[in-house]
């Protein structure tokens, strides 16, 4: 066999494998959405209202990745790499760093939604995958808040210049403490009783209100793009600090309420 014939044979073999992959794993967008409604929708409508913004992109991408045989863990680790790049983008981006950080945060959020949708669609959900996803989420929170502060620069309080990167890190620390408080009491709110289909009792009004407030954190990439375009990124950093403090106080209060029952 000549080199040309060997190349043609290898090309045909690769094409056959790709065709076989697409034909034997017919994952459709409707399957992804159905799995989401069955396993995840009730929880997100209770605690993460705005995450559906990224689900839309995930539902488009997940069928293609499933057919190509991409593993959910690979998507999670790609998101980790994006998160690690955020401070560098803020540091090197100059006056345009705000849109780089915002776009990077948006990409991470899509990947964060995508790994779960892909795992449900391919029946590869596992405790290890959920643990890895949770750890990457924590890393993203810290680096995203820090990157937003870096991109915002310095704010003058009275006559004292305050590095907003430090403010961002303080806000991130409060977010981590608030999440720890929620985890210690079993979650951000009393979970509605559900069956295997994911259907549960209707959440009380205060729980829905808290879910709305808590889910504002998922809008951060969009807020960075909006405030950055308006030249008001320092305002967003101070708002993040207030928001994080309020999140901690509310998490502490709900934990105390749950523990006192």
N, C-alpha and C positions, 0 to 999 in steps of 0.2 A: 504494500500500500504506500502510495506516495504521500508526501507531506500535505499536498492539497487535498487528497482524498481523506486523510486523517482529520484535517481541519473541518471538512464538510461533514464527516461522520460525527465529530464532537458537537458541531453546531446543531445538527439534526437531533442528537440525543438530548441536548440541553432544551431545545424547543419542545421535544416530546415530554420531558419531565415537567416543564412549566405548564403545558397543555393538560397533562394528567392532574397536576395540582389544582388547576382551576376547575377541572371537570369533576374531580372527586371530593372537593370541599366547597360545595355551593352555599357559602354563607352570604345571606342577603341582608340589606339594611333593615328590612322588616323583622328579621330574626334578632338583630341587635336591639332594636327598639322593644320588641316583645320581651326579651330577657331583662332589659332595663326596667320595664314596667313591672315585671314579676318580682325582681330581686332588689331593686334599688330606688324606685320612684318614691315610695312612701317615706323612706328615710330622708331623701333629699328635699322633698316638699316640706318636711318637718324641720330640717336643720340647715339645708344648703340651697336656698331658693335659687340663687343666681348661677348655680353651677350648670344649669341647663343651657346657658349661653355657649359653653364649651362642648356640651354633649352634641350639639348640632354638627359641629365639625368632626367629632369623634365618630358619629354614626355614618358619616360619609367615608372616612378613612378605614374604619375597622374591617369591613368586608374585604377590601383589597389586601390588607395585611394578613388577614386570616387565610386567604387563598394562597398567599406567598409563603405561608408557614412561619411568619414572624412570631416569636414568643412574647407574651406579656411582660416578662422580666426584662427583655431587651428594650421595650418601650419605656419601662420605669427607669432603667439605667440611662437611657438617652435623655430623659427628663432631668436626671441628676446632673448630667453634664451641662445641660442648659442652665440649671440653677447655679452651678459653680462658675459659669461665665458671667453672671449678672454683675457682680462687683467690678470685674475687669471692664465690661462694657461701660459702666458708669464712670470708671476712672479714666478710660481712654476716649470716651465719646465726645468730650468737650461740650460746647453749647448744645449739641444735638443728642446728648446722652439720654435725655428723657424718653425719646421715642425708641431708642435701642433697648432700654430697660423695660419699657412698656410692652414692646413687641416680644422681647424675650420672656417676660412674665406670661403673656398671652399664649405663646407657644408651649411653655411649661404646663399651663393649665389644660390645654388641649391634650397634651400627652398624658397628663394625670387622669383625665377622663377616659382616654383611649385605652390605657392598659387594663382597666377594669372591664370596659365594654368588650375588649378582645378576649379577656379571660372567660367572661360569661358566655360569649358566643362560641368559644372553642372548648367549653367545659374543662378549663384548666385552672379554675379558681383553687387556691391553696392557702393555708395559714402562713406559709413562708412568703408567698407573694403579697398577701395583705400586710405582713410585717414590714417587708421591704418598702412597700408603697408608703406606709405611715412614716418610716424613718426619712425617706426622701422628702416627704411633705414638710417635716420639721426643718430639714436643712434649707428647703426653699423659703420657708417663712423668714428665717433669720437672714438669709442672703438677699432676699427681695427687699425687705425693710431697710437693710444696710445699704443696698444699691440705690434705692430711692433717695436716702439721705445723702449719699455721695453725689448723686446727680443734682441734688438741690443746692449743694454748696454750703454756704454759711448764712446764718440768720443773726441779726443784731437784736439782742434783748437788752433794752436800756442802752448802755454804752458797751456791753460785753458781747463780743462775737461768739456765737455758739455753733460749733461744727454740727451740721444736721445729720451727719453720719452717726454721731454719738446718740442723737435723739432717736434715729431709726433703730439702732441697736437696743436702746432702752425699751422702745415700743415692742420690738421682737421678743425681748425677755418677758415682758408682760403677757404677750400672746402665748408663749410656752408655758408660763405659770398657769394661765387660765385654762389651757388645754389639759395640763396635769390635774387641775382641780376638777374638770369635767370627767376625766378618765377615772379619777378616784371614786366618783359617785355613779359610774356606769354610763356616762354620756352627758350631753348637754341638756337633756331634759328626760323626764320620765317617758320611757319608750312605750308606745302604744302596743297593746297585745296583738300579735299577728300570727298567722298560720303559715304554712309552707308556701303559700302563694304570695306572701308579702303584704296581704291586706290586714289592716288593723283597725282599732277603734279610732274615732275622730279625736284629734289632738285638741286640748283646751286652747282657748284664745291666747292666754299668756304664753303658752309654749310656741304657738305660731308666731307671735310677736317677737319672741326671743330668736326663733329661727330666722326671721327676716333680718334682725339686727346682726346676728352672728354671721350670716351669709354675706354681709357687705364686704367682708374680707376677701371674698372671691372676685369682687369687682376691682380689686386693686390695679391690675394691669390696665384696665380701661380708664380708671381714674388717673393713672399716671399719664396716659396719653392725652386726656382732656385737660388736666391741670398744667401739664407741660406745654401744650399748645397755647394755653392762656398766659403762660409765664408766671404761674402761681404754684409751682412745685413746692416751695417752702411751706406754703399754707397746708398742703396735703400732708407733709411730714408731721407738722404739729397736730393736725387732725388725727393722724395715725396714733400718735401718743395718747391723745384723749380717748380715742376709740378703744385702744388696747387696755387702758386703765378701766374704762367702763365695762369692757368684756370680762376682765378679771373680777371686778366687783360683782357683776351679775352671776358669774360662774360660782363665786364663793357663796353668794346668797342662796342660789339654787342647791348647791351642795349641802349647805347648812339646813335648808328646808327639807331636803330628802333624808338627811341623817337624823332629823328630829322627829320623823314620823314613827 
